[in-house]
Amino acid sequence: MNDSKKMKWYTLAFIAFSGVWGFGNVLNGFVYFSGIQVIFSWILMFALYFVPYTLMVGELGSAFKTSGGGVSSWIHNTMGPKLAYYAGWTYWACHITYIASKGSGGLKALSWAVFRNAETYDTFPTIGVQLATLAVFLFFCWVASRGLNPLKKLASIAGTSMFVMSILYILLMFAAPAINPNGGYVAMDFSIKNLIPQFNVGYFTSLSILVFAVGGCEKISPYVNKVENPAKGFPKGMIALAIMVVVCAILGTISMGMMFDPTVINGSTESFNSYVSNGSYWAFQKLGQYYGMGDILLVLYALCNMIGQFAVLVVSIDAPLRMLLDNEDSKEFVPSVMLKRNEYGAYVNGIKLIIALSGTIILIQSFVPGAAAVLAQLTKLNSVCMPLRYLWVFIAYLALRKAYNTIPAEYRFVKNQGIAKFFGAWCFVLTAACCILGMYSTDIFTMALNIITPIVLTALGMIMPYLAKREREKNSAK
């Protein structure tokens, strides 16, 4: 590519920022880590995890620039097709819990747009809410199976809108005290004692929330070699990304600190669950009140969120399944029944498997007391399962550094092999530890779901190659 056509480092930084960061990350960090105390944890997470993670992704993308940038292709090129299948399976399996949460999130957003309060949705019988969620889920599975993906384009539009509203929230919230000094803001204590968190069980079992928030930057790997002077431009762009994210995390946290009192959030389990599921809506509702705009900002946010949730639901049903089954190298490890397509080109049996797995999670949660508790439970379950796919990034990176002399890369995170391998191993161990610790909960049902779900999904992924092998043996014996 001509240098004149290559993007500037700051263009890469903005592309990555809009794809990695979101308003929900600010809310979850604030709620799970006692308000502004999360600032300390954000800074540590960015310095010790996010920055090396993004720079390692840059090196992988540079080394395998013709492989589409997918984690499966990185594993395939460094460790072979079978492990590449497991990487692809993990990426797909992690979306099972994610899919289960999108229907609930979309209905929640719709309820806020219509009723403009938390109580209406939260007081609905859980079994009714979950049956409605199941109906929505089945409808969008049908949409995916028909090859009709009209919401895919809306996903990017809604995502951009949410990004703009996240930035707008911070700007408007910082200006609010000057415009409406009597708005009833919460006083914050910025003393060192109040900013340093308590390193207790609750703290360490919630770290998966932050890992989940900052992960996923492997999506930007295809852009590595499209940047001017990748060896210098890419790390510069990633450092700019880290600075923008940490600034937004800190300013967003302070903005929420002006609205919400952590002692109220942590007052009871019911209060905590309610803030996890409703906090972002309350934030925009209060912001509108500060400016005398009523519920306009709330309704805009709720509608953007609803469209985004349902659009992502369709994409998450369709895209990860195609990434797994479209891969020629993975097909030998799955039974032929999984490869069956209908007249629209959709993997119908794959979608049926999604219905069975995600549908089971949705129905199991019919026994959870309260719709708000369901969303809080799904948030934690996603923070345990989704980061498991990041483990393959670090495995691929360690394998790449092992083949340092045989696999060239235009951009290198660091030249020193020892430092490179240390960071690869460190990020792997930290991710795995956070996922394992995140499984813990004082609620037995929640902890059982957090443990059983990844075990079942992993076991299913290990059974598939065995079934495929038996099928081949049976066919060759005929």
C-alpha positions in Angstrom: 0.0 0.0 0.0 1.3 3.5 -0.9 2.4 5.6 2.1 0.1 8.3 0.8 -2.8 6.0 1.2 -1.8 4.7 4.7 -3.6 6.0 7.7 -2.1 8.2 10.3 -1.4 6.9 13.8 -4.1 9.1 15.4 -6.7 7.7 12.9 -5.9 4.2 14.1 -6.3 5.4 17.7 -9.8 6.8 17.1 -10.9 3.6 15.2 -9.6 1.4 18.0 -11.2 3.7 20.7 -14.7 3.5 19.2 -14.4 -0.3 19.0 -12.9 -1.0 22.4 -14.6 1.5 24.8 -18.2 2.0 25.8 -20.4 3.7 28.4 -21.2 0.4 30.1 -17.5 -0.1 31.0 -17.6 3.1 33.1 -20.9 2.1 34.8 -19.7 -1.5 35.7 -16.4 -0.2 37.0 -18.1 2.4 39.2 -20.7 0.0 40.6 -18.4 -3.0 41.2 -15.5 -1.0 42.7 -17.2 1.4 45.1 -17.3 4.5 43.0 -14.2 6.6 42.5 -12.1 4.0 44.1 -12.1 2.2 40.7 -9.8 5.0 39.3 -6.8 3.3 41.0 -7.8 -0.1 39.5 -8.3 1.4 36.0 -4.8 2.9 36.0 -3.2 -0.4 37.1 -5.3 -2.3 34.5 -4.3 0.0 31.7 -0.6 0.1 32.6 0.0 -3.6 33.4 -2.5 -5.2 31.0 -4.2 -3.1 28.3 -1.0 -1.5 26.9 1.1 -4.7 26.6 -2.0 -6.5 25.3 -2.6 -4.0 22.5 1.1 -3.9 21.5 1.2 -7.8 21.4 -1.9 -7.7 19.1 0.0 -5.3 16.9 2.9 -7.7 16.5 0.6 -10.6 15.7 -1.3 -8.6 13.2 1.9 -7.5 11.5 3.3 -11.0 11.4 0.2 -12.5 9.8 -1.0 -9.5 7.8 -2.5 -11.7 5.0 -4.4 -14.0 7.4 -7.3 -11.7 8.1 -6.2 -10.9 11.6 -8.2 -13.6 13.3 -7.0 -15.3 16.4 -7.7 -18.7 14.8 -5.4 -17.9 11.9 -2.6 -16.8 14.3 -2.9 -20.1 16.1 -3.1 -22.1 12.9 0.1 -20.4 11.6 2.0 -21.0 14.8 0.6 -24.2 16.4 -1.4 -26.1 13.8 -5.0 -26.7 12.7 -6.4 -28.6 15.7 -5.5 -25.9 18.2 -6.8 -23.3 15.7 -10.1 -25.2 15.9 -10.1 -24.9 19.7 -9.4 -21.1 19.4 -12.3 -20.7 17.0 -14.5 -22.8 19.2 -13.7 -20.7 22.3 -14.5 -17.5 20.3 -17.8 -19.0 19.3 -18.6 -20.6 22.7 -18.0 -17.3 24.6 -20.7 -15.7 22.6 -23.3 -18.2 24.0 -23.5 -16.3 27.3 -23.3 -13.0 25.4 -26.2 -13.9 23.2 -28.3 -14.9 26.3 -27.8 -11.4 27.7 -28.6 -9.3 24.6 -32.3 -10.2 24.6 -32.7 -9.1 28.2 -30.7 -6.0 27.6 -32.8 -5.0 24.6 -36.1 -5.5 26.5 -34.7 -3.5 29.4 -33.8 -0.6 27.0 -37.3 -0.8 25.4 -38.9 -0.7 28.9 -36.9 2.4 29.8 -37.8 4.1 26.4 -41.6 3.4 27.0 -42.0 3.7 30.8 -39.0 5.9 31.7 -38.4 4.2 35.0 -36.7 1.1 36.5 -39.6 -0.1 38.6 -41.9 -1.3 35.8 -39.5 -3.7 34.3 -37.9 -4.8 37.6 -41.3 -5.7 39.1 -42.4 -7.9 36.2 -42.4 -11.6 37.2 -39.0 -13.1 36.3 -40.5 -16.1 34.5 -42.6 -13.7 32.3 -39.5 -11.6 31.5 -37.4 -14.6 30.6 -40.2 -16.1 28.4 -40.3 -12.8 26.6 -36.5 -12.8 26.3 -36.7 -16.4 24.9 -39.3 -15.3 22.4 -37.1 -12.3 21.2 -34.1 -14.7 21.1 -35.9 -17.2 19.0 -37.2 -14.5 16.6 -33.7 -13.3 15.9 -32.4 -16.8 15.5 -35.1 -17.2 12.8 -33.9 -13.9 11.3 -30.3 -15.2 11.2 -31.4 -18.6 9.8 -33.2 -16.8 6.9 -30.1 -15.0 5.9 -31.9 -11.8 6.7 -29.5 -9.6 8.6 -31.0 -6.1 8.2 -29.9 -5.1 11.7 -26.2 -5.6 10.9 -25.9 -2.2 9.4 -27.8 -0.7 12.4 -25.2 -2.3 14.7 -22.5 0.0 13.5 -24.9 3.0 13.5 -26.1 2.3 17.1 -22.5 1.6 18.2 -21.4 5.0 16.9 -24.4 6.7 18.5 -23.6 5.1 21.9 -20.0 6.2 21.6 -21.0 9.8 20.8 -23.5 9.7 23.8 -20.8 8.4 26.1 -18.5 11.3 25.2 -21.4 13.7 25.4 -22.3 12.5 28.9 -18.8 13.3 30.2 -18.8 16.8 28.6 -22.3 17.7 29.7 -21.8 16.3 33.2 -18.6 18.4 33.8 -20.4 21.5 32.6 -23.6 20.9 34.6 -22.5 22.4 38.0 -21.7 25.7 36.2 -25.1 25.7 34.4 -27.2 24.3 37.3 -25.2 24.8 40.6 -28.2 23.7 42.7 -28.6 20.3 40.9 -28.0 18.3 44.1 -24.6 16.8 43.2 -22.9 14.2 45.4 -19.8 15.5 47.2 -16.7 13.3 46.5 -13.7 12.7 48.8 -10.5 12.6 46.7 -8.2 11.8 49.7 -5.7 9.0 49.2 -7.5 6.9 51.8 -10.7 7.1 49.9 -9.1 6.4 46.5 -7.2 3.3 47.5 -9.6 0.3 47.3 -9.9 -2.4 49.9 -8.1 -5.5 48.6 -10.6 -8.0 49.8 -12.4 -11.0 48.3 -15.0 -8.8 46.6 -12.2 -6.8 44.9 -10.3 -9.7 43.4 -13.4 -11.6 42.4 -14.6 -8.5 40.4 -11.4 -7.9 38.4 -12.9 -10.0 35.6 -15.2 -7.0 35.0 -12.2 -4.7 34.2 -10.5 -7.4 32.0 -13.8 -7.8 30.1 -14.0 -4.0 29.7 -10.5 -3.5 28.1 -10.4 -6.7 26.1 -11.1 -7.3 22.4 -8.5 -5.1 20.8 -7.5 -8.0 18.5 -10.3 -6.6 16.3 -7.9 -3.8 15.2 -5.1 -6.1 14.1 -5.9 -5.9 10.4 -5.0 -2.2 10.5 -1.4 -2.7 11.7 0.1 -2.7 8.2 -2.2 0.1 7.0 -0.5 2.6 9.3 2.3 4.8 8.2 5.6 3.4 9.4 4.0 0.5 11.5 7.1 0.1 13.7 6.6 3.6 15.1 3.0 4.5 14.1 1.2 1.5 15.6 2.6 1.7 19.1 2.1 5.5 19.0 -1.5 4.9 18.0 -2.0 2.3 20.8 -0.4 4.5 23.4 -2.8 7.3 22.3 -5.7 4.8 22.5 -4.6 3.9 26.1 -4.5 7.5 27.1 -7.9 8.3 25.6 -9.4 5.2 27.3 -7.9 6.0 30.7 -8.9 9.6 30.5 -12.5 8.6 29.6 -12.6 6.0 32.3 -11.4 8.5 35.0 -13.6 11.4 33.8 -16.6 9.1 33.3 -16.1 7.8 36.8 -15.8 11.3 38.3 -19.0 12.2 36.4 -20.9 9.3 37.9 -19.4 10.1 41.3 -21.2 13.5 41.0 -24.5 11.6 40.6 -24.4 8.5 42.6 -23.4 7.7 46.2 -21.5 4.3 46.4 -22.9 3.7 49.9 -26.4 3.7 48.5 -25.3 1.3 45.6 -23.8 -1.1 48.1 -26.6 -0.7 50.7 -28.2 -4.1 49.8 -28.0 -6.8 47.2 -31.2 -5.5 45.6 -29.8 -2.0 45.4 -26.6 -3.2 43.9 -28.4 -5.3 41.3 -30.7 -2.4 40.4 -27.7 -0.1 39.8 -26.0 -2.7 37.6 -29.1 -3.1 35.4 -30.4 0.5 35.6 -27.4 2.8 36.4 -26.7 3.9 32.8 -30.4 4.9 32.3 -30.5 6.8 35.6 -27.3 8.6 34.6 -28.9 10.0 31.4 -32.2 10.7 33.1 -30.4 12.8 35.8 -28.3 14.5 33.2 -31.4 15.6 31.4 -32.9 16.9 34.6 -29.8 18.9 35.3 -30.3 20.7 32.0 -34.1 21.0 32.3 -34.6 18.7 29.3 -36.8 16.1 31.0 -36.3 12.6 29.7 -35.1 13.5 26.2 -31.5 12.2 26.8 -32.8 9.1 28.6 -35.1 8.2 25.7 -32.4 8.8 23.1 -30.0 6.6 25.0 -32.5 3.9 25.6 -33.5 3.7 21.9 -29.9 3.7 20.8 -29.2 0.9 23.3 -32.2 -1.1 22.3 -31.3 -1.0 18.6 -27.7 -1.8 19.5 -28.6 -4.8 21.7 -30.9 -6.4 19.2 -28.5 -5.7 16.3 -25.6 -7.2 18.2 -27.8 -10.2 19.0 -28.2 -11.0 15.3 -24.5 -10.4 14.5 -23.5 -12.6 17.5 -25.7 -15.5 16.4 -24.4 -15.3 12.8 -20.8 -14.1 12.7 -19.0 -16.3 15.3 -20.7 -19.4 13.9 -19.5 -18.5 10.4 -16.0 -17.8 11.6 -15.9 -21.3 13.1 -17.6 -23.3 10.4 -16.4 -21.4 7.3 -12.8 -22.1 8.2 -11.7 -25.0 6.0 -9.1 -26.1 8.5 -11.7 -26.4 11.3 -14.2 -28.5 9.3 -12.3 -31.7 9.9 -12.9 -31.3 13.6 -16.7 -30.9 13.6 -19.3 -33.5 12.5 -20.7 -33.0 9.1 -24.2 -32.4 10.6 -22.9 -29.1 11.9 -21.9 -28.0 8.4 -25.4 -28.3 7.0 -26.7 -25.2 5.4 -30.2 -24.2 4.3 -31.1 -22.4 1.0 -30.1 -19.1 2.5 -26.5 -20.2 3.3 -27.1 -20.3 7.1 -25.7 -23.1 9.3 -29.1 -24.3 10.5 -27.8 -27.0 12.9 -25.3 -24.6 14.3 -28.1 -22.1 15.0 -30.1 -25.0 16.6 -27.1 -25.6 19.0 -27.1 -21.9 19.9 -30.8 -22.1 20.6 -30.3 -25.1 22.9 -27.3 -23.6 24.8 -28.4 -19.9 25.1 -32.0 -20.9 25.5 -31.1 -23.1 28.4 -29.3 -20.2 30.2 -32.3 -17.9 29.5 -34.8 -20.5 30.9 -32.6 -21.4 33.9 -32.7 -17.7 34.9 -36.5 -17.9 35.2 -35.8 -19.0 38.8 -33.8 -15.9 39.6 -35.7 -13.6 42.0 -36.1 -10.3 40.1 -35.4 -9.1 36.5 -32.6 -6.8 37.8 -30.9 -9.7 39.4 -30.9 -11.5 36.0 -29.1 -8.7 34.3 -26.6 -8.4 37.1 -26.0 -12.2 36.9 -25.5 -12.1 33.1 -23.0 -9.2 33.4 -20.9 -11.3 35.8 -21.3 -14.4 33.7 -20.1 -12.6 30.6 -17.1 -11.2 32.5 -16.1 -14.8 33.3 -16.7 -16.3 29.9 -15.8 -13.6 27.3 -12.2 -13.0 28.4 -11.5 -16.8 27.9 -11.1 -16.0 24.2 -8.3 -13.5 25.0 -6.2 -16.4 26.4 -5.6 -17.6 22.8 -4.2 -14.2 21.9 -1.4 -14.6 24.5 -0.9 -18.3 23.5 -0.5 -17.2 19.9 1.9 -14.4 20.9 4.1 -16.8 22.9 4.2 -19.2 20.0 5.1 -16.3 17.6 8.0 -15.3 19.8 9.2 -18.9 20.0 9.4 -18.7 16.1 11.0 -15.3 16.2 13.7 -16.2 13.6 11.3 -18.0 11.2 8.2 -15.7 11.2 9.1 -12.1 10.4 7.1 -9.1 11.5 7.4 -5.5 10.4 6.5 -4.4 13.9 7.8 -5.8 17.1 6.4 -5.0 20.6 9.9 -5.4 22.1 13.0 -6.9 20.6 14.1 -8.6 23.8 12.8 -12.2 23.9 12.7 -12.4 27.7 10.6 -9.3 28.1 8.3 -10.3 25.3 7.7 -13.8 26.7 7.2 -12.4 30.3 4.4 -10.0 29.1 2.8 -12.8 27.1 2.8 -15.1 30.1 1.8 -12.4 32.5 -1.3 -11.4 30.5 -2.3 -15.0 30.1 -2.0 -15.7 33.8 -3.8 -12.5 34.8 -6.7 -13.2 32.4 -7.0 -16.8 33.5 -6.8 -15.8 37.2 -9.5 -13.1 36.8 -11.8 -15.5 35.0 -11.4 -18.1 37.7 -11.7 -15.7 40.6 -14.7 -14.1 38.9 -16.6 -17.3 39.2 -16.9 -16.8 42.9 -20.2 -15.4 44.3 -21.9 -15.4 47.7 -25.0 -16.6 45.8 -24.8 -20.3 45.2 -26.9 -20.3 42.1 -24.8 -17.5 40.5 -21.6 -19.3 41.3 -22.9 -22.6 40.0 -23.8 -20.9 36.7 -20.4 -19.2 36.5 -18.6 -22.5 36.9 -20.8 -24.9 35.0 -21.3 -22.8 31.9 -17.6 -22.6 30.8 -17.1 -26.3 31.8 -20.0 -27.4 29.6 -18.9 -25.2 26.7 -15.3 -26.5 26.9 -16.4 -30.1 27.1 -18.7 -29.7 24.1 -15.8 -28.3 22.2 -13.6 -31.3 23.1 -16.3 -33.8 22.1 -16.8 -32.4 18.6 -13.4 -33.6 17.2 -14.1 -37.1 18.7 -17.5 -37.2 17.0 -16.0 -36.0 13.7 -13.3 -38.7 13.9 -15.9 -41.4 14.6 -17.9 -40.3 11.7 -14.9 -40.5 9.3 -14.0 -44.0 10.6 -17.6 -45.1 10.1 -17.7 -43.7 6.6 -14.4 -45.3 5.6 -15.5 -48.7 6.9 -18.5 -48.7 4.5 
